[in-house]
């Protein structure tokens, strides 16, 4: 058999394996999507009592909320909209340490988003996760705000009215969600967690004394010993040796990359402003290409082909945080790795960077990157990453297979 024949047979085998892989993935996703039956109210109340009481039975416009009774007085009118609840929280939050994450200026306000408050239509995974958030909200205590689709636009009208058209032009809901979590953190502050996450311990305890200990960069010799209150918490989702191809074969843009499924900040942190400035600049540039109009089909197409992971996702928040800390204190970004120190938290200026175990514990053998079990003291939050309500894309799955097993397709879109 000639050389071309050998190559042809190898590629035929690869094609067959790829097709089988994608068909199995499709069947798994389809079976998950079929499991979204509406729950009877009696079952819902029994299984998720806090979710039923504070979310499902809510008549608040734009979402639902829980505010600890001790945070308000009898003279405070009960909010009828999610914006009124946010305004109330901004007013009643004070310097009491009980209303902030320990050793920080980050208010104990949880923000989540979902398209509606009709809990009986939610996927079970989402219901289970939000119930756990509410359990922590009641027991800590801390406030909880669920923003639905209407609530997100009410937020824009209140805090960023001039951004509404640009926001609406973003072609994907995931991009809108990415941007909203940054804006709500910028203007209100608190803790954001995707609805497929839940805390493993109260967010009030996410910063311990050991997390504030000084640390050194072994390459540059720089010593970090900040005494500032923590004003932002980010967790690592990818922690790979920068000299290898491990990170992009696993689908990451940076060897040390931050996650966006959870974060916590004080209102007004400069990193959040930098994120929005960068996004505004990009959208303005696209508008210039189309006579200032982002609603044309050509503009929509250009926005659609932008990689959301880079534009609004983990890569974006990683790069603006990296730029800020480099400008502020000259940080060498890859010094944040936990691969060589057992995975420890690192305070840089007023930003706490958690090791991969912080927001991504319990990872399996492949792509572990130092992730420890769910019961490890460093574990703050679990990300279930089931994606049971997301669509299946054959091209994306092929790209994953190509990167992971063949070491090819580095620049193939991941979304």
VEXKOL-957697 format. One record per atom (N, C-alpha, C): x, y, z; residue in one letter. Coordinates in steps of 0.001 Angstrom, whole numbers, plus 524288, in hexadecimal, padded with zeros to 5 digits. Layout:
N
XYZA...
***
This chain:
415
803557FB4F80000X800008000080000X80378804E180000X8023F808B97FCB4X8054980D797FC67X80489810EF80124X807F6814F38017EX807BF81892805EFX8028881B678061CX8008381D0880195X7FB7881FC280171X7F71F81C3E80366X7F7808173080236X7F38B8139580414X7F3918130B809F5X7F8498130D80C48X7F8B3812C7811FFX7F6338179081470X7F78481C3581263X7F53F8210D81478X7EF5382102813F1X7ED5C81F0E80F71X7E7C081F1380E80X7E50181B9C8127AX7E7368170481394X7E4C38137581750X7E4E1815BA81CD3X7E9238186E81E3BX7E97081ACB8236DX7E54B81F0A8240EX7E4B5822448201DX7E0CA826758207CX7DB408245382065X7DA7681FEA81DACX7D55481D7081DC2X7D40981B8082347X7D7F681915825D6X7D71C8174982B33X7D5E981BE782EC8X7D8F08202382E23X7D818824C98315DX7D2A4826FB8308EX7D0ED8271B82BA0X7CBB58292C82A79X7C781825DA82D0BX7C830820A782CDEX7C45A81D2882F43X7C42A81DFD83528X7C8C481E51837A4X7C8FE81F2D83D51X7C67B8245F83EB4X7C7908287783B90X7C56082DA383CA3X7BF7482D9683C42X7BD6382AE983856X7B7B782AA7837A1X7B52E827CD83C36X7B7958237283DE5X7B5718208A84259X7B582823E784738X7B9D8826AC84819X7BA4F82A1584CAAX7B60782E3384CB0X7B530830AD8483BX7B150834DA847F3X7ABC1832B984885X7AAB682E0C84652X7A58482BCB846D2X7A44B82A7A84C7BX7A83B8286184F50X7A76E82728854D3X7A67582C23857E8X7A9928303B856C7X7A8D8835348597DX7A36F837668587AX7A1A18370E85396X79C7D8391285235X79833836278551CX798C2830FF85587X794B582DF585832X7947B82F4B85DF5X7991F830588605CX79937831D3865E4X7968583703866B4X797DD83ADF86364X795828400A863E2X78FA383FCB86303X78DFE83CB885F19X7886983C5085DF4X7857D839F88628BX787CB835FD8650EX7851E8338C8697CX784AB8375586DFDX7889983ACD86EB4X7884583EB5872D3X78404842AC871A6X783BD8445F86CB5X77FF98486E86B53X77A638467486BBFX7799C8415686B52X7745483F3386BA0X7725183EE28713BX775D483FAF8750EX7746E83EDD87A8AX77310843FB87D39X76F808470B87AD3X76E1584C1987CF8X7683384C6087DE0X765FD848618801FX760648484B88106X75EE884C6288511X75A4384E9188476X7583B8524E8883DX756FF84F6C88D4FX758C4851A6891B7X757DD84F2B896C4X752AB850F08991AX74FB584D6489B75X74B1084F0989E5DX74CA68529D8A2D8X7493B8565E8A425X74A7E85A298A835X74B87857928AD73X7488F853818AEBDX7494C850F48B3CAX74EB584E838B428X7507D84C068AFE3X755B2849B08AFD4X759DF84DE58B028X7590A8522D8AD6BX75CCC8566E8AD63X75D76858BB8B2D0X75922859B38B577X7595E85C038BAB0X75C07858518BE8CX75B08853488BDF8X75D5984F848C197X7633684EE68C0B4X764DD84EDA8BBDCX76A5C84DDE8BAA4X76DAC852C68BAF1X76B6A8573F8B959X76E5B85C2D8B931X76B32860688BC02X76AA8860178C122X7673D863B48C3EEX768DD869708C380X76DEE86A938C3B3X76FB186FFF8C359X76F01872178BDD4X7701A86EDC8BA0AX76F5A870588B495X7699A871748B387X7664A86E2A8B58DX760A586EDF8B4DAX75ED5873EF8B760X76095874EA8BC27X75EBE879758BF15X760CA87E9F8BCE1X765DB87EDE8BBD2X76845883DF8BA82X768A1884F18B4A5X76866880E58B174X768E0881A28ABC5X763BA880798A903X761D887BB48A9A1X75D4187A1B8A69DX7586287D478A808X757B987E868ACF3X7531B881628AEA3X753E08874C8AE7FX7584A889098AC89X7596788EA08AC5DX756178915C8A83BX75435896088A97DX7516E8993B8A5A7X7549789E1B8A452X759A389DEC8A567X75D288A2518A457X75E2A8A2A889E7AX75E318A75689C69X75F4C8A824896DDX765358A7FA895EAX766BF8A4B889232X76C438A48E890BBX76F708A07189390X76CDB89D23896B1X76FBE8990C8995EX76D72897C889EA8X770CA896B08A268X76F1C8955A8A7B1X773AD8966C8AB5BX7728F896938B07BX776C6897D58B41AX775A4895A38B981X779CF8955B8BC96X7796F894678C233X77D10898518C4DDX77B0389B458C887X77E2289EE58CB9FX77D7489D628D152X781B389C868D433X7813589B058D9BAX77DD989EEE8DCB8X77A2289D1A8DFBFX776A68A0B08E29BX779938A4848E61AX77E188A2E98E826X781068A64D8EBB3X783BF8AACB8E8E2X783D38AA9A8E3A9X7866F8AEBE8E0B1X782DC8B36D8DFADX77DE08B2D58E08AX77A2E8B7048DF5FX776F98B84E8E433X7744D8BCA28E3EBX770DD8BE428E833X76B3F8BE6B8E648X767B08BF0E8E9EDX762208BF2D8E89BX760D98C3CE8E50EX764118C7D48E523X763078CC758E1F3X764B88CBC58DC41X767B68C7A98DB30X769628C6B78D5C9X764F08C4358D2B7X7632F8C6B18CE78X75EFA8C4538CB62X760E58BF548C8B8X75D758BB738C845X75EF28B6968C5B5X75FA28B7828BFDBX764228B6018BDAAX765038B6CC8B80EX7610A8B3D88B4C5X75F578B6538B099X75BC78B3CC8ACE0X75E818B2668A7C8X763528B4478A720X766718B2F78A283X76BEA8B1758A44BX76EB58AEBF8A0F0X774068AD2C8A236X777838B1F58A2CBX7766D8B61589FE6X779808BAE38A058X778A38BD6C8A5B0X773D48BD778A78CX772CA8BFA48ACC4X775A88BC848B0F3X775F08B75C8B043X778D38B41C8B3FCX77EA08B56F8B3DFX780C78B63A8AF2DX786498B79C8AEB2X7875F8BCF18B124X783DC8C0B28B03AX7847A8C5E18B294X784648C5858B889X780C88C26C8BA95X780558C1D28C039X7855F8BF958C280X7877C8BB938BFF2X78C4C8B9368C1E0X790D48BD0F8C1B9X791348C01C8BD97X7955A8C4078BD42X794EE8C7F68C1B3X7902F8C8ED8C37EX78F548CCC38C7AEX790548CA748CD14X78ED88C5888CDEDX78F278C3638D336X7946B8C0D98D46AX7976E8BF7B8D056X79C9A8BD4A8D153X79FED8C17D8D3E9X7A2458C0388D849X7A57F8C40D8DB0DX7AABA8C1928DC66X7AD658C3A08E037X7B2988C1AD8E194X7B26A8BD178E555X7ADDD8BB1D8E69CX7AD718B68A8EA02X7B01E8B1E18E773X7B3B88AF728EA41X7B6958AB108E7F5X7B3068A6798E6B6X7AE798A63D8E91AX7AAE18A1EF8E81EX7A8868A2278E2A5X7A8F48A68F8E003X7A6B38A7218DACEX7AACD8A6CA8D66FX7AF888A51F8D7CDX7B3C88A4C58D400X7B69A89F978D4A2X7B8E989DBD8D056X7BC6C899478D0B9X7C0C689AB88D485X7C2198971E8D7F0X7C61E8981E8DBD4X7CB1C89A288D954X7CD7789E258DBC5X7D2738A06C8DA21X7D21D8A2F98D4BEX7CD8C8A4DF8D35BX7CCE08A7348CE33X7C90A8ABBF8CE6BX7C8878AE618CA01X7C4958B2668C93DX7C0778B0938C55EX7BFE18AB698C4EDX7BC2B8A9178C13CX7B7128A7E08C413X7B2C18AA688C284X7ADCD8A9888C554X7ABB88A4028C47EX7A9038A2148C870X7A6A889CE08C828X7A17589D328C53DX7A1E289E1F8C02CX79D6189E4A8BCA9X79E8889A878B833X79B428969E8B785X79BF0892D08B351X7989E8946B8AEA9X79AFE894458AA00X7982F8955C8A527X7983A890758A1BBX793AD88F1089FB2X7934B88AEC89BD0X78F7188C9A89795X78FBA88A0D89324X78C1D88B4588ED9X789B38864488CBEX784C2886AF88B5EX781FF882888888DX77D99885268858CX77BBC882A188172X778218853987DDFX772D28867388041X771518839F88467X76C3E884A2886D2X76C4E882C688C77X767FC883B288F2CX7677B881E9894A1X7637E87D878951CX7622287B21890CEX75E75876BA890D4X7618B871C1891FDX7626D870DE896F1X7660386CCA898A0X7644286762896E2X75F2D8669C89644X75D4C86173894AAX75EE58601B88F17X76112863DF88C2CX762F5862D3886DBX768E686272886A5X76B788632288B09X771308631F88B19X7736085D9488AC6X7781185D0188890X77ACB857F788903X77BE6856B588EBDX77BC8851B78900FX77C898501B8957CX781C8851EB8979DX785C8851C189463X78AF48536B89625X78AE685919897EFX7883B85C7589505X787EB861FA8966BX784E3862A489B81X7807A85FFD89BFAX77D568605B8A0C1X7807085EA48A58FX7832A85A498A517X78642858578A979X78A7985C428AB04X78D1585E7E8A726X791668620F8A841X78F7B8671A8AAC7X78B4B8695A8A8ACX7894C86E418AAD1X7873286D6A8B057X784DD868EB8B15CX7830D867C28B6ACX7879F867F28BA8BX78C18865ED8B901X790A4866028BC77X7928386B998BD5BX7928A86ECF8B93CX793F0874528B9F5X79039876E38BDECX78B34875CD8BD65X78768878288C0F8X7881A8762E8C68CX78988871398C724X78A8B86F308CC64X78EF88723C8CEFDX7930C8735E8CC0AX79760876708CE2AX795B587C178CF1BX7926387E2C8CBB7X7908B8838E8CC72X78D8C884128D191X78A43880448D2B5X787158807D8D775X78A6E87F988DC51X78E1E87BFE8DC05X7911C87A868E0AEX795B987E1E8E1C3X797C0880DE8DDCBX79C8E883E78DEA8X79BF9888868E269X7986788C4B8E1BFX794D988D348DD58X7975F890B18D92AX795338907A8D46EX796D8893ED8D032X7923B894AB8CC82X7928A898B68C953X78E58899E58C5A5X78EFE896AA8C0AEX78AA4895DA8BDF7X78AA9892C88B91DX787288957B8B524X7894B8966D8B074X7864E898CB8AC32X78682895438A774X781F4893BA8A57CX78199890D88A08EX77F848949189C69X782A6895808986FX7813E8990F8942FX77F53895DF88F8BX77A63896AA88DE3X77890894008892EX779AC897778846BX777FF895C287FCDX77935898AC87B0AX7772289E4187B41X7726489EE487D3AX7702F8A42387DC3X773638A75A881A4X7750A8A4E4885E2X778078A79F889DBX77D3D8A99E887DCX77FB18A6A88845CX784AE8A86688229X783F28AD8487F33X77FBD8ADEB87C34X77ED28B2CB87954X77D1D8B73087CFBX77A578B5E788124X779258B9E588515X77E338BBF78878BX781EF8B86D88867X786F58BA0288A85X789B18BDC5886C9X789BD8BC73881CAX78C3C8BFDB87DEAX789AF8C53A87DCDX784868C55D87DF4X781C38CA5887DEEX783328CDAC882AEX784418CB1388702X785838CDD788BD9X78B328CFA488C03X78EDA8CC4288A60X794678CD4F88B45X7978A8CE7C88656X796048CC5B881DAX799068CD2287D0CX7955B8CDEF87869X791F58D1EF8788EX78E148D2898745CX790828D35886EF6X795058D5D586EB7X797788D6C68699AX799ED8D1E186749X79A378CDB686A5FX79C978C8DC8688AX7988A8C4FA8667CX793908C63B866F2X78F718C274865A5X78FD48C09E85FFDX790918C43685C5FX790C68C2AD856DAX7956F8BF20855BFX799F38C074857F4X79E8D8BD258572FX79DC08B7C7859ABX79B928B7BE85E58X79A7F8B2DA8610BX796C98AF7885DCDX792B88B1DA85BBCX78EE58AEF38589DX791458ACCF8539EX795678AF5B851B7X797DB8AD9E84CD8X79B388A8C784D94X79CB58A78D85260X79FC58A2CC8533EX79C8489E1A85181X79E9E89AC484E26X79B57896BC84BA4X79A108920584F05X79CFA8912785338X79C3988C6885653X79A8C88DC385BDCX7970D88A9D85E09X7955E88B7586367X799E288AA686734X79D8B88728865F1X7A1FC8864B86967X7A53A88B3E869DCX7A5AE88E41865A7X7A89389328865DFX7A5BC8972886945X7A0A089765868AFX79D9289AFD86BFAX79E2789989871C0X79E0B89478872E4X79EB1892B687844X7A41A8941A87A51X7A81F8935887715X7AD71894C487896X7ADCE89A8587A0FX7AB7789DCA876D3X7ABD38A36B877ADX7A89D8A50F87C64X7A3FB8A2C287D07X7A0A78A44B8816BX7A35D8A3408869DX7A5FE89ECE8872EX7A87C89D9988C33X7ACB38A1A388D84X7AF468A3AB88984X7B32E8A7BB88A7BX7B0878ACD188C13X7AC508AE3B8895FX7A9A18B32888A90X7A71D8B30F88FF1X7A4948AEC18915BX7A1F58AE8D89666X7A6028AE9189AC9X7AA858AC4C899CFX7AEBE8AC7989D9DX7B0F48B1FB89E08X7B1438B4A5899A3X7B3688B9F389990X7AFF58BDC189C8DX7AADB8BD6F89BD4X7A75C8C15B89E0CX7A5428BFE28A372X7A4988BAE88A474X7A24E8B93C8A96DX7A6438B64C8ACC1X7A97E8B3338AA39X7AD4C8B0188AD0BX7AAE78AB378AF61X7AE408A7B78B11AX7AC718A2E98B37AX7AED189E248B0E4X7ABF2899E58B108X7ADB6894CE8AF2CX7AA5F8934A8AA85X7ACD7891CC8A64CX7A9EF88FB98A1D3X7AB39889EF8A14FX7A73A886B38A05EX7A8048812889F50X7A43A87F5089B2AX7A62987C9D89735X7A2A687A3F89358X79EC9876A98961AX79A58875BB89395X796568728889616X7979F86CB58961BX79BFA86B2E893AFX79DBE865C589442X7A2588657789807X7A2998694189B9FX7A66B8691A89FDCX7A38B869198A514X7A637867828A923X7A432868668AE68X7A8BA868978B23CX7A83586BA98B65CX7AC7586C208BA30X7AD0A8672C8BD6AX7B1E4865CC8BE81X7B30E8615F8C1E8X7B388863228C790X7B40C8682F8C851X7B3EE86A888CD7DX7B21D870248CCD0X7B091872948D0FFX7AE68877DA8D0A0X7B25E87B9C8CE35X7B0B587EBD8CA61X7B43E882A88C826X7B68B886658CC30X7B3F7886F98D09DX7B61888A618D4B7X7BB6A8887E8D68CX7BC9E883788D5C3X7C187881268D7A8X7C5718802C8D349X7C481882558CEB4X7C7DE881198CA40X7CD738831C8CAD9X7CE51886EA8CE30X7D39B888E08CF18X7D525887A88D4B5X7D91E884678D549X7DB1C8831C8DA78X7E044885D28DB83X7E2298856B8E040X7E712887F18E1ADX7EB99885F28DE52X7EBAE880DA8DD39X7EFF687EA58DA1EX7F016880C88D48EX7EB90882528D28BX7EB568845E8CD35X7EE2C889978CCB5X7EF0188C468D105X7F15A8917C8D0EDX7F73E891648D1C9X7F98288CC18D269X7FF1488C6C8D38BX8026188E548CEEFX806E1890C08D016X80A61892908CBE5X80C3B88E038C87FX80DD488F558C3B8X80FD888B518C041X813E088DBE8BC94X8172288A7A8BA40X81B5A88C4B8B6E0X81AE1889EA8B175X81C7788CF68AD8DX81CF688AFC8A83CX822658888E8A7C3X822CE883668A70EX827F5880E58A6F8X82B448826D8A249X828DE8848789E2DX82BCB885FC8997DX82E1688B75899FCX82AD888F3689B93X82CA6894A689BDEX82E92896278A146X82D39893058A547X82E9C894638AA98X82B10898778AD04X8270489A268AA3FX8236B89E188AC4EX8208E89BF28B114X81FD889F508B4F9X81D4B89DD08B9D7X818088A0918BA29X813E389D988BB43X80EA289FCC8BB7DX80C8989F368C10AX80B648A3A38C369X8099E8A3AE8C8D7X805B08A81E8C988X801798A7DC8C6A1X7FD918AC088C6CEX7FAA68ABEE8CBFBX7F9B28B07D8CE0EX7F6948B0FF8D2D7X7F14A8B3878D1BBX7EFF88B40B8CCCFX7EB028B6758CB59X7E6728B2B68CC30X7E1CC8B4C78CD4EX7DD308B1658CD56X7DC4C8AF248C7DFX7DA8F8AA538C7A5X7D9828A7D78C297X7D4BC8AA698C01AX7D53D8ABF08BB15X7D0E58AE618B853X7CF458AB508B37BX7D1DE8A6F78B285X7D0418A38D8AE2DX7D26389E188AF27X7CF4B89A318ADCEX7D0DF894B58AE2CX7CFEC8922C8A8DCX7D40E88FE98A6AAX7D3A288CE78A1DCX7D60E8878C8A2D0X7D417883A78A006X7D62B87E5B8A075X7D89787CA189B60X7DC898795589BBAX7DF1F8773489714X7DBFF8729289505X7DB308727088FD7X7D8A986DE488D6DX7DC7A86AC288A22X7E0C686D2688872X7E4CC86A5D8857CX7EA0B86BAD887E2X7ED30867B0888F4X7F24E8687688B5CX7F616864A8888D5X7F8AD8668A884BFX7FC0D8632A88195X801818659188113X805858625A88077X80ABB8646F87F61X80A9F8678087A3FX80C4986C7187A4DX80BC286FAF87596X80F0E86DD3870FDX8131E86AB28720EX81682868F386DD2X814488643586AFAX80FD18623386CB4X80D7485DA086A3AX808A185F318671BX8068785B6586436X801B585C5A86151X7FCF685A4C8643DX7FDA7858FB8693BX7F964856A586C42X7F49085A2586C59X7F55C85F4086D17X7F0E3862BE86DECX7ED6A863118691EX7EFB5863B38646BX7EC418644A85FE7X7EA1085F0B85E1FX7ECC585ABF85F49X7EA8C855AF85DF2X7E5BB8549386149X7E585856F2865F4X7E0E2856628693CX7DCE585AAD86837X7DDF285E228647FX7DA1786208862EFX7DA98867428659FX7DEFA8684A8684AX7DFB386D4886AF0X7E2F4870F386797X7E250876048687EX7E529879F586585X7EA4C87B6486816X7EA8F87ADF86D50X7EF3487C6387043X7F0EB877E1873D1X7F61287742874A9X7F7DB873178782BX7F5AE873A487DB4X7F5A28787587FBDX7F31C87988884BCX7EE6F87CFE8838BX7E9D187ADD8840CX7E50987D9088267X7E10D87D97886CEX7DE5D8820B8874FX7DA67882A988B55X7D52D8809488973X7D20E87EE088D2CX7CCCC87D3388BE4X7C900881BC88C49X7C49D88131889A2X7C07E8851388A09X7BB6C882C988C1EX7BB5A87DB588D4EX7B67787B8788F5FX7B59087D43894F7X7B99687F798976BX7B8F1881C689C96X7BD09885FD89D57X7BB9488A3289FEDX7BF2B88E628A14DX7BC978919E8A593X7BFAC894DE8A81EX7BD8F898328AC3CX7C0B189D408AC57X7BDF08A1AE8AC9FX7C0AA8A6B08AC9DX7BDC18AAB68AFECX7C0B38AE908B1B3X7BE5F8B3478B3D1X7BC6F8B6928AF3EX7B8638B9C18B008X7B6998BD158ABB5X7BAE38C0DE8AA15X7BB258C1C88A4EEX7BEBE8C5B08A2E3X7C4568C3F98A241X7C5708BEE68A285X7CAE68BD508A1EDX7CCE28BEAE89C72X7D1A88C0DC89C06X7D3AB8C28E896E5X7D40D8BE45892CDX7D4D58B95C89460X7D5138B52389088X7CFEF8B4BD88D87X7CB9D8B59489031X7C67E8B54C88DA7X7C5DD8B9B4889B8X7C7BD8BE5088B1DX7C7878C2BD8877CX7CAEA8C1AD882BAX7CF7B8BF548838BX7D2E78BE1387F22X7D0488BA2687B76X7CD958B65F87DAEX7CABA8B29287A7BX7C6CC8B56187701X7C3B78B8E487953X7BFB48BBA087658X7C2238BF5D87263X7C65B8C1EC873C6X7C9008C57287010X7CAEC8C26E86B52X7CD138BDE986C40X7CF038BAA4867EFX7CA818B8EC8646AX7C61F8B763866BDX7C19E8B5BB863ABX7BF638BA4B8608FX7BED48BED686319X7BCDE8C37D86059X7C0558C4BA85BA1X7C5728C47385C4AX7C90D8C5B68580CX7C84F8C1FD85373X7C79C8BCF5854A8X7C6D18B92D85072X7C1B48BA3084D8FX7BD808BB028507DX7B86C8BBE084E04X7B8668C0FA84AE5X7BB188C4F584CDDX7BB838C9DB849E7X7BE6E8C8F9844C9X7C2778C5BB844FBX7C5828C49684043X7C2298C1B783C3DX7BF218BDE983E09X7BBA38BB2083A6CX7B7A18BEDF83820X7B58E8C26383B55X7B1AC8C6248396FX7B3FA8C99883527X7B8EA8CB19835BDX7BB728CE5F831C0X7BB968CB8E82C84X7BC3F8C66682CAEX7BC648C352827D6X7B7238C364824FFX7B2F18C4E3827C5X7ADA88C47E82594X7AAA48C99982651X7AD6A8CDF782582X7AB148D330825B0X7A8448D43682AD9X7AA848D22682F15X7A8698D3258344BX7A3B58CFE9835C0X7A24B8CC208328FX79D858C91E83371X79EE28C36B83492X79DD38C1AD83959X79EF38BC4A83AD4X79A7C8B88C8399CX796318BA9E8377CX791978B74D83689X791508B53E830F6X794E18B6D582D96X794C78B4CF82841X796578AF178283DX794E28AC638241DX7963F8A6D3823C2X79C258A6168237CX79ED98A9B3820ECX7A48E8A94A8208EX7A71B8AA0F825E2X7A5268ADDE828E5X7A7418AEB982E28X7A6248AA09831A1X7A1708A7F383139X7A0088A3578345CX7A38989EB98330CX7A4BC89E2B82E10X7A81B899DF82C73X7AD9E89A8E82EADX7AFA289F6382E88X7B4DE8A055830B1X7B4F989F288368DX7B0E78A0C583952X7B0A489FB283EEFX7B01B899DC83FFBX7AD3A8973683C9FX7AC5A891A483D5CX7B16A88E9383CF1X7B4F08905483982X7B9C488D6D838AEX7BE0988ED783C92X7BD028928E83FFFX7C0AE8939584444X7C05188F1F84838X7C4C188D7E84A42X7C4D78893284E05X7C2DD88B3385349X7BE648895485538X7BC4E88B4F85A2EX7BFD988A3385ED7X7C2F28861485E9BX7C685884FC862EAX7CA988894A86374X7CC1788B8985F01X7CFFD88FB385EF7X7CD708950685FAFX7C8CC895B885D7BX7C63189ACA85DA8X7C3EF89BF78630AX7C1208984386557X7BE678994A86A4AX7BF598952386E71X7C1D7890D486D06X7C22E88C6087088X7C71688C2E873DBX7C8B88877C8756DX7CD27886E1878FBX7D22E8896587703X7D32E8890F871F2X7D7EC88B7A86FE7X7D7CF8915F870ACX7D333893C086FF8X7D2BE8996F8708FX7D3C589B258762AX7D15589885879FCX7D21D89A1B87F6DX7D7B0898E488126X7DA09894BB87F04X7DF788938988038X7E311897DD87E4FX7E24A899898797BX7E5E489D4F8772AX7E5668A2BA8799EX7E0A68A46787B07X7E03A8A99287D7AX7E2658A96D8830BX7E1BC8A508885C8X7E3F98A48688B03X7E9E98A45F88ABAX7EBE28A18A886EEX7F1888A14588623X7F3BC8A6B0884FCX7F1488A98488173X7F31F8AEC888012X7F3128B262884D4X7EED68B212887F4X7EE598B57988C85X7F2B18B46189078X7F3A68AF5F8918FX7F7878AE0889580X7FD1B8AEE889389X7FDF88AE4A88E7DX803178AF9C88C52X8041E8B57388CD3X800348B8A988B88X800CB8BE5188BFAX801528C006891A9X7FE4F8BD7789506X7FDFD8BF2589A7CX802D58BDAA89DA2X8046A8B8B489D41X808BA8B6DC8A097X80CDD8B3DB89D92X80C908B3B08985EX8107F8B0F28954AX8103A8AB0F895BCX80B978A8ED896B2X80B038A34889765X80C808A04D89271X80F9789C2B89319X810628984E88EE9X80BD88948488F3FX8086A8948A88B62X8036D891D088BC5X8040488C0D88D0DX807AD8895A88A84X8082D883B988B5EX80A398825C890CAX80BB588659893D9X80D378856289945X808928839E89C89X803D28845389A8EX7FF1E882D389D6CX7FE2387CEF89D5AX8011D87A0B89A53X8004C8746189A04X800A5871D189F65X7FD9286DCE8A00EX7FDCD86AC48A4E4X800558657A8A427X802BC864A589F99X804EA85F8689E59X809B285E2C8A1A6X80C618622B8A3BBX81158861238A65CX811438627F8AC2DX80CE1864478AE2CX80C9B8658F8B3BCX80804862DA8B66CX805F385ED98B3DEX8019485BFE8B61EX7FC5685E948B54FX7FC4E862EB8B28CX7F76B865B18B189X7F5F0869128B625X7F79A86DF48B61DX7F666871718BA70X7F40B876778B857X7F0F3879038BB99X7EEB687E098BA23X7F3068821F8BA03X7F26A885F78B687X7F65488A108B5FCX7F39D88F5B8B5C3X7F4C1892968B99FX7F2A8897E78B9C0X7F67C89B7F8B702X7F48E89E2F8B302X7F7B58A1F18B017X7F4CD8A7238B02AX7F7268AB158B2AEX7F48E8B00B8B37FX7EF778AF088B67CX7EAE58AFFE8B419X7E5FA8AEEC8B6DAX7E2E48AA858B44DX7E5858A7518B118X7E2F28A3058AE51X7E4E989DCD8B05FX7E14C89A878B215X7E28B8954A8B3DFX7E1C6891778AF59X7E5F888EB58ADEDX7E5A688AA98A9E8X7E5B6885608ACA0X7E162882998AC43X7E0FA87D728AEB3X7E387879578AB38X7E5BC875318AD7DX7E7C6870E08AA55X7E34586E1B8A792X7E48B86A908A423X7E084867F88A105X7DC89865258A47AX7DE2D863678A911X7DA8D860C28AC99X7D65E864788AEA4X7D76C8699A8AEA8X7D3AF86D558B0CEX7CE5486D028AE4EX7CE2486DA78A921X7C92F86D988A650X7C8AC868F98A294X7CC938657A8A28DX7CC54860FA89F02X7CE9585C1A8A192X7CC8685AB38A624X7CE73855FC8A8BEX7CC14851158A657X7CE6084CA88A79FX7CC0A847AA8A61DX7CC7E8464D8A068X7D0488489389DAFX7D0FC847368982DX7D33E841C2897B9X7D21C83F3D8935BX7D407839F389279X7D9C7839D889111X7DBCF8352B88FDFX7E165834A588EA6X7E306837DF889E6X7DFCC837ED885BEX7E13983B048812AX7DFDD840BC8822BX7E39A8442D8814FX7E2A9849B68822BX7E23C84B15887E5X7E4C98481A88B3DX7E46084913890DFX7E72D84E1889274X7EBF884EC4890BCX7EEFE8539789187X7EF7D8552189748X7EFA28513B89AA7X7F040852428A03AX7EB36852CD8A339X7E6C7851BC8A0C2X7E1BB852238A365X7E13584DE88A78CX7DFBD84F908AC4DX7DF3384BFD8B0BBX7D97684A738B178X7D852846C38B4DCX7D2E7844E38B585X7CF338490F8B78CX7CA28847EF8B71AX7C62084B9F8B8C4X7C66184CCD8BE96X7C863849318C1ADX7C89484A058C755X7CDA984C8F8C922X7D0EF84E3E8C575X7D5CB850D78C6E9X7D49D856368C940X7D79E857F08CD1DX7D6A285D128CF7DX7D6D88619E8CBAAX7D9BB861068C757X7DA188653E8C37EX7D54A865A38BFF9X7D1F5861AA8BFFBX7CD75861928BC6FX7C9258652B8BE75X7C7C38690D8BB56X7C39D86CB58BCCDX7BE7D86B918BA03X7BED6869D18B531X7BA2C8697C8B1E4X7BAD7865168AE05X7B692862818ACBEX7B6A885E5B8A8D4X7B3FF860308A3DFX7B69785F2489F7CX7B4548603F89A58X7B2D985B0E897DDX7ADC885A468971BX7ABED8553D89529X7ACCA8549188F5AX7ACBD858F188C77X7AE41858E3886EEX7AB5C854D1883BDX7A664853F988515X7A3668500688244X7A1A0851EE87CECX7A065856F587C90X79EB2859038778CX799DD8565887574X7966985486878E9X791ED851718772FX78DE8854B087437X78E54859DF87462X78A9E85D2B8718FX78D2285FB186CC9X7920185E1186B89X794C28606686723X7941C85D0786251X794CA85F6B85DC5X7945B85C9E858DEX7994985980857AAX798B9855CD8541EX79D1B8529E8525EX79EF3854AC84D1CX7A4218554A84C84X7A64E8573F847A5X7AA748536A845CFX7A975850F684166X7ACEF84CE983F6AX7B25C84F1283E4FX7B292853CD83C1CX7B7A28561983ABCX7BAE98570A83FA8X7B868858E7843D8X7BB35859D6848BAX7BD4E854B684AEDX7BA0E8509E84ADBX7BBC284B9184CE9X7C03884953849A9X7C00A84A1884487X7C44F848538412EX7C94E84B4084283X7C8C98505E8439AX7CD578537784504X7CFCF8518E84A11X7CC7E8503A84DEEX7CE7F84E23852DFX7D19E84921851E6X7CF50845B284ECEX7D1EF840BA84DA9X7D71F841AF84AE3X7D71A8453F8471BX7DBC18465A84400X7E0198489F84761X7DEC084C4784AE7X7E2B484EA384E53X7E4C984AAA8523EX7E128847E3854C3X7E2A5844888591CX7E5E683FE285757X7E42D83D358534CX7E69683849851DCX7EAA2838B884D7BX7EA2F83CD284A42X7EDBD83D54845D3X7F19F841C484672X7F08C8455E84A2AX7F405849E184AC2X7F3A584D968462FX7EF1D84DB684397X7EE308512E83F20X7E995854BF84063X7E80E8580783CB1X7E35C85B4D83D2BX7E3C485F48841ADX7E87E861488429BX7E93D864F1846F7X7E5A7869A6846A3X7E4F886BC1841F3X7E1F78709584148X7DC5486F9583FB3X7DAA286ABE83FC8X7D53B8697D83E74X7D1AA86BA9842B7X7CD5F86E128411DX7C9DD8706C844E9X7C7DE86C6C848E1X7C79186E1184DC7X7C5D786A89851F2X7C00E86B4285327X7BD6186EAF8504FX7B7DE86FB185157X7B4CD86F6984C48X
***
